[in-house]
Amino acid sequence: MLVNSWKLNWVLSIVKNKAFIEKNKQVLSNPRTFWFILFLKLIPFLKSVPINLHFKSGGKIKIVDFMSLFIYTEIFIDECYDLSFNDEKTLNIIDIGSNTGMFILRMKQCYPNSFITGYEPMPFVFKQLSDNLNNNSIQDCKVFQKGVGGKNRMEKLYIHPTNIGGNSFFKDMTKNSSFIEIEVIDIHEMLANLGDADCDLIKLDCEGAEYEILKSLTPETAAKIKRIIYEPTPSIYNPSELNDYLASLGYHFEEPTKHGLYVGLYQDVAATA
């Protein structure tokens, strides 16, 4: 029943959250649109109607489903991916699991001169990603309809029935047997696309695939990646074991953020942080 769903519980939690309400007013040019969309997406026969949220700073994002509102809240209200950089140089950022592009849009708000490469394998999600980038005239950004893994291959991507960001290589993560075949590239090929430049930040939100991606790092490739921020999947692996491996490559990790994200700084960055 809807009344027992996590969706309704989450809606009730933010309706009563004064800090959220005030921050939402600061971010959006018309915050009432957020609430309108929020309740609209709870109505089954209207949940796929697309509506735009417009930012006060300029730009907009198209909201098609309920989960996109949850992701918007994490990225633009809670600022869960905002990190401090010690200089104002042009940043090279890689986004693994781009979803509909909200992380990319947020990074462009914070660091407009950044160059971003994004990877999103699910076709209908990639379409929303492309639309959001085009609608905001995002420059210096390339996105690919591919997955990322520990090695190049074709792979099954299982489709989550209700969570636009929940598609996974792991069937148990989706509770669904439906899948599509996708092209997967490894992190070494991905980094080669940067040429001689280092990667200032890799963000991974890929429903378990982050384990094989990060475990495939070598000392040579790790030295090219200055910061890692990833959402762990404890039902698939032990995050502490993964962090121990990354520490052996020169990364420094602290306790996870309040959103459960792990941030790793490579040794030369950690020394100056």
C-alpha positions in Angstrom: 0.0 0.0 0.0 1.1 3.5 -0.8 0.8 4.7 2.8 3.4 2.1 3.9 5.8 2.9 1.1 9.2 4.5 1.6 8.1 7.1 -1.0 5.3 8.4 1.3 7.6 8.3 4.3 10.2 10.3 2.5 7.6 12.9 1.3 6.3 13.3 4.8 9.9 13.8 6.1 10.7 16.6 3.8 7.3 18.3 4.1 8.1 18.8 7.8 11.8 19.7 7.2 12.1 23.5 7.5 15.8 23.4 6.4 14.9 21.5 3.2 12.0 23.9 2.5 14.2 27.0 2.8 17.1 25.5 0.8 14.6 24.5 -2.0 13.5 28.1 -2.1 17.1 29.2 -2.6 17.8 26.7 -5.4 14.6 26.9 -7.5 13.1 29.9 -9.2 9.6 28.5 -8.5 9.9 26.0 -5.5 6.2 25.3 -5.7 6.8 23.4 -8.9 8.8 20.9 -6.8 5.9 20.2 -4.5 3.5 19.9 -7.4 5.7 17.4 -9.2 6.3 15.5 -6.0 2.6 14.8 -5.4 1.9 14.3 -9.1 4.5 11.5 -9.2 2.6 9.6 -6.5 -0.4 9.3 -8.8 0.2 6.1 -10.9 -1.4 7.2 -14.1 0.3 10.6 -14.0 3.8 9.6 -12.7 5.5 9.6 -16.2 4.4 13.2 -17.1 7.6 15.2 -17.6 7.9 18.6 -15.9 10.9 20.9 -15.6 12.5 22.3 -12.5 14.1 25.7 -13.1 17.1 26.9 -11.1 17.6 30.4 -9.9 21.1 30.3 -11.1 19.9 29.4 -14.6 19.2 26.2 -16.3 16.6 23.5 -15.8 16.2 19.7 -15.3 13.4 17.6 -16.7 11.8 15.4 -14.1 10.1 12.3 -15.5 9.8 10.0 -12.5 9.7 10.1 -8.7 13.2 8.9 -8.1 14.6 11.8 -10.0 13.2 14.1 -7.3 15.0 12.1 -4.6 18.3 12.3 -6.6 17.7 16.1 -7.1 17.3 16.5 -3.3 20.6 14.6 -2.6 22.6 16.5 -5.2 21.2 20.1 -5.2 19.7 20.4 -1.7 22.0 18.2 0.4 25.0 18.9 -1.9 26.2 15.3 -1.3 28.8 15.4 -4.1 30.2 18.8 -3.4 34.0 18.6 -2.7 36.6 21.3 -2.0 39.4 21.8 -4.6 42.5 23.7 -3.7 42.8 25.6 -6.9 40.7 27.0 -9.7 42.2 25.1 -12.6 40.1 23.4 -15.2 39.0 20.1 -13.7 38.8 16.8 -15.4 35.8 14.9 -13.9 34.5 11.4 -14.8 31.0 10.4 -14.0 30.3 6.6 -13.9 26.6 6.1 -13.7 25.4 9.5 -15.0 21.7 8.7 -14.7 19.8 11.8 -16.0 22.8 14.1 -15.6 22.2 15.8 -12.3 25.7 15.3 -11.0 27.1 16.8 -14.2 24.8 19.8 -13.9 25.8 20.3 -10.3 29.5 20.1 -11.2 28.9 22.6 -13.9 27.2 25.0 -11.5 30.2 24.7 -9.1 33.0 24.4 -11.6 31.8 25.9 -14.9 35.3 25.4 -16.6 35.4 21.7 -15.8 35.6 19.0 -18.5 33.3 16.1 -17.7 33.0 12.7 -19.2 29.9 10.7 -18.4 28.8 7.1 -18.8 25.2 5.8 -18.7 24.3 2.5 -20.4 20.5 2.4 -20.1 19.0 3.8 -23.3 15.9 5.5 -22.0 17.9 7.1 -19.1 20.7 8.1 -21.6 18.0 9.9 -23.6 17.0 11.9 -20.5 20.7 12.6 -19.8 21.2 13.9 -23.3 18.1 16.0 -23.2 19.1 17.6 -19.8 22.6 18.5 -21.1 21.2 19.9 -24.4 18.5 21.9 -22.6 21.2 23.5 -20.5 23.6 24.1 -23.4 26.3 22.3 -21.4 29.8 22.7 -22.9 33.0 20.7 -22.5 31.1 17.5 -21.7 31.0 14.1 -23.5 28.6 11.3 -22.6 28.7 7.8 -23.7 25.9 5.1 -23.7 28.2 2.6 -22.2 28.8 0.8 -18.9 32.2 0.8 -17.1 33.7 -2.3 -15.5 36.9 -4.1 -14.7 37.3 -5.4 -18.3 35.9 -4.7 -21.8 33.0 -7.0 -22.6 29.3 -7.2 -23.4 27.3 -7.6 -20.2 23.7 -8.1 -18.9 22.3 -5.0 -17.3 19.2 -5.9 -15.2 16.4 -3.3 -15.2 15.1 -2.0 -11.9 11.3 -1.8 -12.2 10.8 1.3 -10.1 14.2 3.0 -9.6 15.6 4.9 -12.6 19.0 4.7 -11.0 18.8 1.1 -9.7 19.8 -0.8 -12.9 22.6 -3.2 -12.2 24.9 -6.0 -13.3 23.5 -7.9 -10.4 20.0 -9.5 -10.7 19.5 -9.5 -7.0 19.9 -5.7 -6.8 16.9 -5.2 -9.1 14.6 -8.1 -8.0 13.9 -8.4 -11.7 14.9 -10.9 -14.5 14.5 -8.4 -17.3 17.8 -7.2 -18.8 19.4 -5.6 -21.8 22.9 -6.3 -23.3 25.3 -3.4 -23.0 28.8 -2.6 -24.0 31.2 -2.3 -21.1 34.6 -0.6 -21.2 37.3 -0.8 -18.6 38.7 2.1 -16.5 42.0 2.0 -18.3 40.4 2.7 -21.7 38.3 5.4 -20.0 41.4 7.1 -18.6 43.2 6.9 -21.9 40.5 9.2 -23.3 42.0 12.0 -21.2 45.3 11.7 -22.9 48.1 12.9 -20.7 45.8 14.7 -18.3 45.1 13.5 -14.8 41.5 12.9 -13.5 40.7 15.3 -10.7 37.6 13.4 -9.6 35.8 10.1 -10.4 32.3 9.7 -9.1 30.8 6.2 -9.1 27.2 5.4 -8.5 26.7 2.1 -10.4 24.9 -0.4 -8.2 27.7 -2.7 -7.4 29.9 -2.3 -10.4 32.1 0.1 -8.5 33.8 -2.9 -6.8 35.2 -4.4 -10.0 36.0 -1.0 -11.4 38.1 0.1 -8.4 39.6 -3.3 -7.8 41.0 -3.1 -11.4 43.0 0.0 -10.6 46.8 -0.5 -10.7 49.4 1.8 -9.0 50.0 3.5 -12.4 46.3 4.2 -13.0 45.6 5.2 -9.4 48.3 7.9 -9.7 46.2 9.5 -12.4 43.1 9.8 -10.3 43.3 12.4 -7.6 39.9 11.9 -5.9 37.3 9.1 -5.8 33.8 9.4 -4.4 31.6 6.4 -4.6 28.4 4.9 -3.2 29.1 1.5 -1.8 26.9 -1.6 -2.2 27.4 -3.6 1.1 25.0 -6.3 -0.1 27.5 -7.2 -2.8 30.9 -6.7 -1.1 32.6 -5.4 2.0 33.3 -1.7 1.6 36.1 -1.9 4.2 37.9 -4.5 2.1 37.6 -2.3 -1.0 38.9 0.8 0.9 41.8 -1.2 2.2 42.8 -2.1 -1.3 42.5 1.5 -2.4 44.6 2.6 0.6 47.3 0.2 -0.6 47.3 2.2 -3.8 47.8 5.5 -2.0 44.3 6.7 -1.2 43.2 8.1 2.1 39.7 7.4 3.3 37.8 8.7 6.3 34.3 7.8 7.6 31.5 7.8 5.1 29.5 11.0 4.6 26.0 11.3 6.1 24.7 10.0 2.7 26.9 6.9 3.0 29.4 8.0 0.3 33.1 7.2 0.6 35.6 9.9 -0.4 39.2 8.9 -1.2 42.0 11.4 -1.7 45.2 10.3 -3.5 48.3 10.7 -1.3 49.5 14.0 -2.9 46.0 15.5 -2.6 45.5 14.2 1.0 48.8 15.8 2.1 47.6 19.2 1.1 43.9 18.9 2.1 
